[in-house]
Amino acid sequence: MTAPAASRPPARRPTPDHRIVRAIWPAMLAGTVSLLPFTVYSTFLVPISETVRADAAAVGALRGLGGVAALLTGVAIAPLLGRWPRHRAVAGALALLALCCLTATTGSYAALVAFCLGTGVATAALTPALLALATSRFTDPADGGRAATLVSTSTTLAAVLAGPVVGGLAAWRGWAGALWVTAALAVLTGLAFLRSADPGAEQAAAPGYRESLRRLRSRPDLLAVVAVAGLRTTSFMGYLSFLAVTYHDRFGTDAGTFTLVWTLSGASFVVGGYLAGRWARDDGAAGPARPRLLLLAGLGGGLVAVLTVFLVPWLPGALAATTVMGFGHAVVGATATSLIAQRAGRLTPATFGLQAAGMSLGVFAGAALGGAGLAVAGSPGLAVALAVPTALAVLLVRSATRTRIS
């Protein structure tokens, strides 16, 4: 017989967002600060190249070194992240960011190489450490997953607003002043982490390097989530790489007007990430159904949008597709983060590290794949090439949302 409704235990009420934010605000601040170095570099690329007396294209290409460094560092340290004190790992990564910013202001080409490499290394350690730290602040996996998605959402929001912020920082002594201020913010944020650390808190012993890899290999659900995150990054970052060119060539959009399109894309991504973090919160009853539905809906929307935005001949349709693309990919990203936070347990830091490395790879793969498609078959080739990773991610959704394996 079914138990009377009165005898069933009441459903646990989730922790309100404002309480979660109060507990993890240092992580959200650190995520924001981590965006500033490369944002300053991209925004002031021309004056930076003039300072070092190098071609702007060559200086801009150096940023790729940061991505390579992030990828290699992420793969190398992912199994070790669970063994490091998280507050110290975050503070150390922020200190490295500060040092890189100060190095760049010396104004030589070699300094810019060191800046790009060092920033890539620092962010490869910082991002998964922040997500793992936010997750560990709560005993309930659902609250931990929500905390991780809030860190990701705040970082994305900061990316949307970074332009005006960087412009304000540069009001004092130009790009060098912006990097000096960024270095100071990184140091202060790192000190805030060290001060907020609970000396009485015990961090559960994490498996060693080889043991972490062995356990990850035995978790096909986690590996599938990492693969979905990497594939969706491939499609989305490839799309962003060619979005400005598409709007310019098809609709005559100038650089100033395109900033509005970029803001629309970023705003829809922020909203999608925030809402998906709430929707993906597991209440203990939905099982894999809810995250599976979210992943399929987000990937399906992204698949339709990427085919539409590069092919539709009228501006309103392209703007609608741009909105759906940002929203859908944010839903996938937030759901993947939530799944890792809720299911990985002691493998959470290692899995976040592997996810960050996979997303770094996706940044390069997306640009390369989109460029190849564009070269072979123009806009239709670009659309199809970037739709392929999304379609592959759809095939992995069932594995990513299978019943948790202990």
C-alpha positions as CSV (number, residue, x, y, z in Angstrom):
1,M,0.0,0.0,0.0
2,T,1.1,3.5,-0.6
3,A,2.0,5.5,2.5
4,P,-0.4,8.4,3.3
5,A,0.9,11.7,2.2
6,A,1.0,12.9,5.8
7,S,3.5,10.2,6.7
8,R,6.0,11.1,3.9
9,P,9.0,13.1,5.0
10,P,8.7,16.7,3.8
11,A,10.9,17.6,0.9
12,R,14.0,19.5,1.9
13,R,13.9,23.2,1.0
14,P,16.9,24.3,-1.1
15,T,19.2,26.9,0.4
16,P,18.2,30.3,-1.0
17,D,20.6,31.8,-3.5
18,H,21.4,34.8,-1.4
19,R,22.7,32.5,1.4
20,I,24.8,30.6,-1.1
21,V,26.2,33.8,-2.5
22,R,27.1,35.0,1.0
23,A,29.0,31.8,1.5
24,I,30.9,31.8,-1.8
25,W,31.4,35.5,-2.6
26,P,35.2,35.2,-2.5
27,A,35.0,32.5,-5.3
28,M,32.7,34.7,-7.4
29,L,35.1,37.6,-7.0
30,A,38.1,35.6,-7.9
31,G,36.4,34.3,-11.0
32,T,35.7,37.9,-12.0
33,V,39.3,39.0,-11.4
34,S,40.6,36.0,-13.4
35,L,38.9,37.4,-16.6
36,L,40.6,40.8,-16.4
37,P,44.2,40.1,-17.6
38,F,43.3,38.7,-21.0
39,T,40.4,41.2,-21.3
40,V,42.9,44.1,-20.9
41,Y,45.2,42.4,-23.4
42,S,42.5,42.0,-26.0
43,T,41.1,45.5,-25.5
44,F,44.4,47.3,-25.7
45,L,46.0,45.0,-28.3
46,V,47.0,47.9,-30.6
47,P,48.7,50.2,-28.0
48,I,50.4,47.1,-26.4
49,S,51.8,46.1,-29.8
50,E,53.0,49.7,-30.4
51,T,54.8,49.6,-27.0
52,V,56.6,46.4,-27.7
53,R,57.2,47.5,-31.4
54,A,55.7,44.3,-32.9
55,D,52.9,43.6,-35.4
56,A,49.5,43.6,-33.8
57,A,48.6,40.2,-35.4
58,A,51.8,38.6,-33.9
59,V,51.0,40.1,-30.5
60,G,47.4,38.9,-30.7
61,A,48.4,35.4,-31.6
62,L,50.4,35.2,-28.4
63,R,47.1,34.7,-26.6
64,G,46.9,31.3,-28.1
65,L,49.9,30.4,-26.0
66,G,47.7,30.9,-22.9
67,G,45.2,28.4,-24.2
68,V,47.9,25.8,-25.0
69,A,49.4,26.4,-21.5
70,A,45.9,26.0,-19.9
71,L,45.2,22.8,-21.8
72,L,48.6,21.2,-20.9
73,T,48.4,22.4,-17.3
74,G,44.8,21.2,-16.9
75,V,45.6,17.7,-18.1
76,A,48.7,17.5,-15.9
77,I,47.3,18.8,-12.6
78,A,43.6,17.6,-12.8
79,P,44.3,14.4,-10.8
80,L,46.2,16.4,-8.2
81,L,43.7,19.2,-7.5
82,G,41.9,17.2,-4.8
83,R,45.1,16.8,-2.8
84,W,45.9,20.6,-2.6
85,P,44.4,22.8,0.1
86,R,41.8,24.7,-2.0
87,H,42.2,28.1,-0.4
88,R,45.9,28.0,-0.9
89,A,45.6,26.7,-4.5
90,V,43.3,29.7,-5.3
91,A,45.5,32.2,-3.6
92,G,48.6,30.8,-5.3
93,A,46.9,31.0,-8.8
94,L,45.9,34.6,-8.1
95,A,49.4,35.5,-7.0
96,L,50.7,34.0,-10.3
97,L,48.1,36.1,-12.2
98,A,49.3,39.2,-10.4
99,L,52.9,38.4,-11.2
100,C,52.1,37.9,-14.9
101,C,50.3,41.3,-15.0
102,L,53.3,43.1,-13.5
103,T,55.6,41.3,-15.9
104,A,53.7,42.4,-18.9
105,T,54.0,46.0,-17.9
106,T,57.7,45.9,-18.4
107,G,56.9,46.4,-22.1
108,S,58.9,43.8,-24.0
109,Y,57.8,41.1,-26.4
110,A,59.4,38.4,-24.1
111,A,57.4,39.8,-21.2
112,L,54.2,39.4,-23.2
113,V,55.1,35.8,-24.0
114,A,55.6,35.1,-20.3
115,F,52.3,36.9,-19.5
116,C,50.3,34.8,-21.9
117,L,51.9,31.5,-20.8
118,G,51.6,32.3,-17.1
119,T,48.0,33.5,-17.3
120,G,47.0,30.3,-19.0
121,V,48.7,28.2,-16.3
122,A,47.1,30.3,-13.5
123,T,43.6,30.0,-14.9
124,A,43.9,26.3,-15.5
125,A,44.4,25.8,-11.8
126,L,42.1,28.6,-10.6
127,T,38.9,27.8,-12.4
128,P,38.5,24.1,-11.2
129,A,39.8,25.0,-7.8
130,L,37.1,27.7,-7.5
131,L,34.3,25.4,-8.6
132,A,35.5,22.6,-6.2
133,L,35.8,25.1,-3.4
134,A,32.3,26.4,-3.9
135,T,30.9,22.9,-4.1
136,S,32.6,21.8,-0.9
137,R,31.1,24.7,1.1
138,F,27.8,22.7,1.3
139,T,27.1,19.2,2.5
140,D,24.0,18.8,0.3
141,P,25.1,17.9,-3.3
142,A,22.2,20.0,-4.7
143,D,23.4,23.1,-2.9
144,G,27.0,22.4,-4.0
145,G,25.9,22.2,-7.6
146,R,24.0,25.4,-7.3
147,A,27.1,27.1,-5.8
148,A,29.3,25.9,-8.7
149,T,26.8,27.2,-11.3
150,L,26.6,30.6,-9.5
151,V,30.4,30.9,-9.7
152,S,30.2,30.1,-13.4
153,T,27.3,32.5,-14.0
154,S,29.0,35.4,-12.2
155,T,32.1,34.9,-14.2
156,T,30.1,35.0,-17.4
157,L,28.3,38.1,-16.3
158,A,31.7,39.7,-15.6
159,A,32.8,38.8,-19.1
160,V,29.8,40.7,-20.5
161,L,30.5,43.8,-18.4
162,A,34.3,43.6,-18.6
163,G,34.6,46.1,-21.4
164,P,33.4,49.2,-19.5
165,V,35.2,47.9,-16.3
166,V,38.5,47.6,-18.1
167,G,38.0,51.0,-19.7
168,G,37.6,52.5,-16.2
169,L,40.7,50.7,-15.0
170,A,42.7,52.1,-17.9
171,A,41.8,55.7,-17.0
172,W,45.0,55.8,-15.0
173,R,48.1,55.2,-17.0
174,G,46.5,53.3,-19.9
175,W,46.8,49.6,-20.3
176,A,49.8,49.3,-18.0
177,G,47.7,51.0,-15.3
178,A,44.9,48.6,-15.9
179,L,47.2,45.6,-15.4
180,W,48.7,47.2,-12.2
181,V,45.2,47.6,-10.8
182,T,44.4,44.0,-11.9
183,A,47.5,42.7,-10.1
184,A,46.4,44.6,-6.9
185,L,42.9,43.1,-7.1
186,A,44.3,39.6,-7.6
187,V,46.6,40.0,-4.5
188,L,43.8,41.4,-2.4
189,T,41.4,38.7,-3.5
190,G,44.0,36.0,-2.7
191,L,44.5,37.5,0.8
192,A,40.7,37.4,1.3
193,F,40.7,33.7,0.5
194,L,43.5,33.0,3.0
195,R,41.7,35.0,5.7
196,S,38.4,33.3,5.0
197,A,39.9,29.8,5.3
198,D,38.5,27.7,8.2
199,P,41.6,26.3,10.0
200,G,39.4,23.8,11.7
201,A,37.9,22.4,8.5
202,E,39.3,19.1,7.4
203,Q,39.6,18.3,3.8
204,A,38.9,14.7,3.0
205,A,41.9,12.8,1.8
206,A,41.9,12.6,-2.0
207,P,43.2,9.8,-4.1
208,G,46.7,10.1,-5.6
209,Y,47.5,10.9,-9.2
210,R,47.3,7.4,-10.6
211,E,44.4,6.5,-8.4
212,S,42.4,9.5,-9.5
213,L,43.0,8.6,-13.2
214,R,41.9,5.0,-12.5
215,R,38.8,6.1,-10.7
216,L,37.9,8.6,-13.5
217,R,38.3,5.8,-16.1
218,S,35.8,3.8,-14.1
219,R,33.2,6.6,-14.2
220,P,31.9,6.7,-17.8
221,D,29.1,9.1,-16.6
222,L,31.7,11.7,-15.5
223,L,33.8,11.3,-18.6
224,A,30.7,11.7,-20.8
225,V,29.8,14.9,-18.9
226,V,33.4,16.2,-19.6
227,A,33.1,15.2,-23.2
228,V,29.7,17.0,-23.6
229,A,31.2,20.1,-22.0
230,G,34.2,20.0,-24.4
231,L,32.1,19.4,-27.5
232,R,29.6,22.2,-26.7
233,T,32.6,24.5,-26.1
234,T,33.9,23.6,-29.5
235,S,30.7,24.5,-31.3
236,F,30.1,27.7,-29.2
237,M,33.6,29.1,-29.4
238,G,33.8,28.4,-33.1
239,Y,30.5,30.2,-33.5
240,L,31.8,33.2,-31.6
241,S,35.0,33.3,-33.7
242,F,33.0,33.9,-36.9
243,L,30.0,35.8,-35.6
244,A,31.3,39.3,-36.2
245,V,32.4,38.4,-39.7
246,T,29.0,36.9,-40.5
247,Y,27.0,39.9,-39.3
248,H,29.3,42.3,-41.1
249,D,29.2,40.4,-44.5
250,R,25.5,39.5,-44.5
251,F,23.9,42.5,-42.8
252,G,26.6,45.3,-43.0
253,T,26.9,45.5,-39.3
254,D,29.8,47.8,-38.2
255,A,32.0,47.2,-35.1
256,G,30.0,49.6,-32.9
257,T,26.6,48.0,-33.8
258,F,28.0,44.5,-33.4
259,T,28.8,45.3,-29.7
260,L,25.0,45.3,-29.2
261,V,24.8,41.8,-30.8
262,W,27.7,40.6,-28.6
263,T,25.8,42.0,-25.5
264,L,22.6,40.2,-26.6
265,S,24.6,36.9,-26.9
266,G,26.3,37.4,-23.5
267,A,23.1,38.5,-21.7
268,S,21.2,35.4,-23.0
269,F,24.1,33.2,-21.9
270,V,24.0,34.7,-18.4
271,V,20.3,34.3,-18.1
272,G,20.4,30.7,-19.4
273,G,23.2,29.8,-17.0
274,Y,21.4,31.3,-14.0
275,L,18.1,29.6,-14.7
276,A,19.6,26.3,-15.6
277,G,21.5,26.2,-12.3
278,R,18.1,26.4,-10.6
279,W,16.5,23.9,-12.8
280,A,19.3,21.4,-12.6
281,R,19.2,21.3,-8.8
282,D,18.3,17.7,-7.9
283,D,15.5,17.4,-5.4
284,G,16.2,13.7,-4.9
285,A,13.1,12.6,-6.9
286,A,13.8,13.6,-10.5
287,G,16.8,11.2,-10.9
288,P,18.5,11.6,-14.3
289,A,15.3,12.7,-16.1
290,R,15.7,16.4,-15.3
291,P,19.4,16.9,-16.3
292,R,18.8,14.7,-19.4
293,L,15.9,16.9,-20.5
294,L,18.0,20.1,-19.9
295,L,21.0,18.8,-21.8
296,L,18.8,17.6,-24.8
297,A,16.9,20.9,-24.8
298,G,20.0,23.0,-24.6
299,L,21.9,21.0,-27.3
300,G,18.8,20.9,-29.5
301,G,18.3,24.6,-29.3
302,G,22.0,25.1,-30.0
303,L,22.0,22.8,-33.0
304,V,19.1,24.6,-34.6
305,A,20.6,28.0,-33.8
306,V,24.0,27.4,-35.2
307,L,22.5,26.2,-38.4
308,T,20.2,29.2,-38.6
309,V,22.6,32.1,-37.6
310,F,25.0,31.4,-40.5
311,L,22.4,30.7,-43.1
312,V,19.3,32.9,-42.5
313,P,19.2,35.9,-44.9
314,W,17.3,38.3,-42.6
315,L,18.5,40.1,-39.5
316,P,15.6,39.4,-37.0
317,G,16.1,35.7,-37.6
318,A,19.8,35.9,-37.0
319,L,19.3,37.9,-33.8
320,A,16.7,35.3,-32.6
321,A,19.2,32.5,-33.4
322,T,21.9,34.4,-31.5
323,T,19.7,34.6,-28.5
324,V,18.8,30.9,-28.6
325,M,22.5,29.9,-29.1
326,G,23.6,31.8,-26.0
327,F,20.8,30.5,-23.9
328,G,21.0,26.9,-25.0
329,H,24.7,26.6,-24.6
330,A,24.5,28.2,-21.1
331,V,21.9,25.6,-20.1
332,V,24.2,22.8,-21.2
333,G,27.2,24.3,-19.5
334,A,25.4,24.9,-16.2
335,T,23.9,21.4,-16.2
336,A,27.3,19.8,-16.8
337,T,28.8,21.8,-13.9
338,S,25.9,20.8,-11.7
339,L,26.2,17.1,-12.6
340,I,29.9,17.1,-11.7
341,A,29.2,18.9,-8.4
342,Q,26.4,16.5,-7.5
343,R,27.9,13.2,-8.6
344,A,31.7,13.3,-8.5
345,G,32.2,13.2,-4.8
346,R,36.0,12.9,-4.0
347,L,36.7,13.2,-7.7
348,T,35.1,16.6,-7.9
349,P,38.3,18.6,-8.2
350,A,39.9,16.2,-10.7
351,T,36.8,16.2,-12.8
352,F,36.5,20.0,-12.8
353,G,40.1,20.1,-13.8
354,L,39.6,17.7,-16.7
355,Q,36.5,19.6,-17.8
356,A,38.5,22.9,-17.8
357,A,41.2,21.2,-20.0
358,G,38.6,19.8,-22.4
359,M,37.0,23.3,-22.7
360,S,40.4,24.8,-23.4
361,L,40.8,22.2,-26.2
362,G,37.4,23.1,-27.4
363,V,38.3,26.8,-27.9
364,F,41.0,25.8,-30.4
365,A,39.1,23.0,-32.0
366,G,36.1,25.3,-32.6
367,A,38.1,28.0,-34.4
368,A,40.0,25.4,-36.5
369,L,36.8,23.5,-37.3
370,G,34.8,26.6,-38.2
371,G,37.7,27.9,-40.3
372,A,38.0,24.7,-42.2
373,G,34.2,24.6,-42.9
374,L,34.2,28.2,-44.1
375,A,37.2,27.6,-46.4
376,V,35.6,24.5,-48.0
377,A,32.0,25.5,-48.4
378,G,31.5,29.1,-47.2
379,S,28.7,29.8,-44.7
380,P,26.9,26.5,-45.2
381,G,30.2,24.7,-44.5
382,L,30.8,26.8,-41.4
383,A,27.3,26.0,-40.1
384,V,27.5,22.3,-40.7
385,A,31.1,22.0,-39.3
386,L,30.0,23.6,-36.0
387,A,26.8,21.6,-35.8
388,V,28.8,18.3,-35.8
389,P,30.2,18.7,-32.3
390,T,26.7,19.5,-30.9
391,A,25.3,16.4,-32.6
392,L,28.0,14.3,-31.1
393,A,27.3,15.7,-27.7
394,V,23.6,14.7,-28.1
395,L,24.8,11.1,-28.5
396,L,26.5,11.2,-25.1
397,V,23.7,12.6,-23.1
398,R,22.3,9.2,-22.0
399,S,25.8,8.2,-20.7
400,A,26.3,11.5,-19.0
401,T,23.0,11.3,-17.1
402,R,23.0,7.6,-16.3
403,T,22.3,6.4,-12.8
404,R,25.1,7.5,-10.5
405,I,28.0,5.1,-10.1
406,S,29.6,5.0,-6.7
